[in-house]
């Protein structure tokens, strides 16, 4: 199914490994592992934030990825990890007394709505994408998806151990830029391993780190690894449905539509392939995957910016790498001890790697602008776009009702999308008036 690219060692100069191609099997295994590493931190952390079982989330992310690849006919290489877009709604549900079953039931319905939107996009035609998501909007969505994750690094990972985060970032940058061939392709994975090892060595030589609250703790804690079982099933549970809970998470569907379109466009730009005919399939596939995952107690899914960043760094877009990553993720669900080992990765190491990955995604948005020659001399292309990106980076929260708010990427996406289209008629009237005024001034 996957043709061997060149000699199977690395992409040819100036070329990339296409979705239907592959490198040698050992190299593909390494790339698959790197994709697992890229998605693992967020896919593991966000379920914890939402009060859901991370082991179920990891396992179902693998199932969701395989389902996604099959539904898009292997044309859109992508990994489906835990979506952060639902965090605000879930927090509101739990604040109102909802349990995990209520949370997953509400997200399941949102997943079905997302799938229906994907089908509408598919049957109405890809041309609707250009109208709703022109290059200036698409580039902005891609950019705010990447830069909008800055708070994860700034607030969650980096403060834990700033010097170790900085060291990991520097090591990873040197590996990605300085290594050639296959080693350069897995530079991010090597950076994580190096950061992990360095953290362990620093613990041995200098002792535990001291946190901002004055408490001491090892950078690498293997206690959970020792306590975890070698084999076992994660804790599945069924959904429960509440109308008020469903209303709280439905706005996230808007962000997911834009997020999926932005990701597909980013992959299309990187692979120099027209993937617009598959956007509807991608959105629908994500919705179906979210519904399937939450039906057994898993987390909502979305195409992952982290893994798109890995593809940008490696120039390997083979879907085989994602099937391998998905198989590893599913295996994690049956091996709690191995999952605990990966989860022992120091937060600072994830922060150092996240800076590089999220930054690369953000700059892909700028790449879309440059290649489509977006004119930022026009206020319409500056005002809503700049505002939306800033709100996402903040992240800024906007209360909508007493117990629901839009924030970060979701709020930024809404401002970019609605702001652009609501201001567009006004911009057209101003441009028309300027055209009429110009001949009169010349005469």
NORMOMO-V721997 format. One record per backbone hydrogen bond with DSSP energy under -1.0 kcal/mol. NH is the residue of the N-H (numbers start at 0). CO is the residue of the C=O. Records with the same first field share a line. If there is no record, write none. Layout:
NH = CO + CO
//
This chain:
2 = 19
4 = 21
7 = 4
14 = 11
16 = 314
20 = 17
21 = 2
23 = 7
27 = 23
28 = 24
29 = 25
30 = 26
31 = 27
32 = 28
33 = 29
34 = 30
35 = 31
36 = 32
37 = 33
38 = 34
39 = 35
42 = 38
43 = 39
44 = 40
45 = 41
48 = 44
49 = 45
51 = 46
56 = 52
57 = 53
58 = 54
59 = 55
60 = 56
61 = 57
62 = 58
63 = 59
64 = 60
65 = 61
66 = 62
67 = 63
68 = 64
69 = 65
70 = 66
71 = 67
72 = 69
73 = 68
74 = 71
80 = 301
82 = 299
86 = 83
89 = 85
90 = 86
91 = 87
92 = 88
93 = 89
94 = 90
95 = 91
96 = 93
97 = 92
102 = 98
103 = 99
104 = 100
105 = 101
106 = 102
107 = 103
108 = 104
109 = 105
110 = 106
111 = 107
112 = 108
113 = 109
114 = 110
115 = 111
116 = 112
117 = 113
118 = 114
119 = 115
120 = 116
121 = 117
122 = 118
123 = 119
124 = 120
127 = 124
128 = 125
130 = 126
131 = 127
132 = 128
137 = 133
138 = 134
139 = 135
140 = 136
141 = 137
142 = 138
143 = 139
144 = 140
145 = 141
146 = 142
147 = 143
148 = 145
149 = 146
151 = 148
152 = 148
153 = 149
154 = 150
155 = 151
156 = 151
157 = 152
159 = 156
164 = 160
165 = 161
166 = 162
167 = 163
168 = 164
169 = 165
170 = 166
171 = 167
172 = 168
173 = 169
174 = 170
175 = 171
176 = 172
177 = 173
178 = 174
184 = 180
185 = 181
186 = 183
189 = 185
190 = 186
191 = 187
192 = 188
193 = 189
194 = 190
195 = 191
196 = 192
197 = 193
198 = 194
199 = 195
200 = 196
201 = 197
202 = 198
203 = 199
204 = 200
205 = 201
206 = 202
208 = 216
210 = 214
213 = 210
216 = 208
225 = 221
226 = 222
227 = 223
231 = 333
235 = 233
236 = 295
239 = 100
245 = 241
246 = 242
247 = 243
248 = 244
249 = 245
251 = 248
252 = 249
253 = 250
255 = 251
256 = 252
257 = 253
258 = 254
259 = 255
260 = 256
261 = 257
262 = 258
263 = 259
264 = 260
265 = 261
266 = 262
267 = 263
268 = 264
269 = 265
270 = 266
271 = 267
272 = 267
274 = 272
277 = 274
278 = 275
281 = 277
282 = 278
283 = 279
284 = 280
285 = 281
286 = 282
287 = 283
288 = 284
289 = 285
290 = 286
291 = 287
292 = 288
293 = 289
294 = 290
295 = 292
297 = 292
301 = 80
303 = 78
307 = 303
308 = 304
309 = 305
310 = 306
311 = 307
312 = 308
313 = 309
314 = 310
316 = 16
318 = 18
322 = 318
323 = 319
324 = 320
325 = 321
326 = 322
327 = 323
328 = 324
329 = 325
330 = 326
331 = 327
332 = 328
333 = 330
334 = 331
336 = 228
338 = 334
339 = 335
340 = 336
341 = 337
342 = 338
344 = 341
349 = 345
350 = 346
351 = 347
352 = 348
353 = 349
354 = 350
356 = 352
357 = 353
358 = 354
359 = 355
360 = 356
361 = 357
362 = 358
363 = 359
364 = 360
366 = 362
367 = 363
368 = 364
369 = 365
370 = 366
371 = 367
372 = 369
373 = 368
377 = 374
380 = 377
382 = 378
385 = 381
386 = 382
387 = 383
388 = 384
389 = 385
390 = 386
391 = 387
392 = 388
393 = 389
395 = 390
397 = 405
399 = 403
400 = 403
405 = 397
407 = 395
409 = 406
411 = 407
412 = 408
413 = 409
414 = 410
415 = 411
416 = 412
417 = 413
418 = 414
419 = 415
420 = 416
421 = 417
422 = 418
423 = 419
426 = 422
427 = 423
428 = 424
429 = 425
430 = 426
431 = 427
432 = 428
433 = 429
434 = 430
435 = 431
436 = 432
437 = 433
440 = 436
441 = 437
442 = 438
//
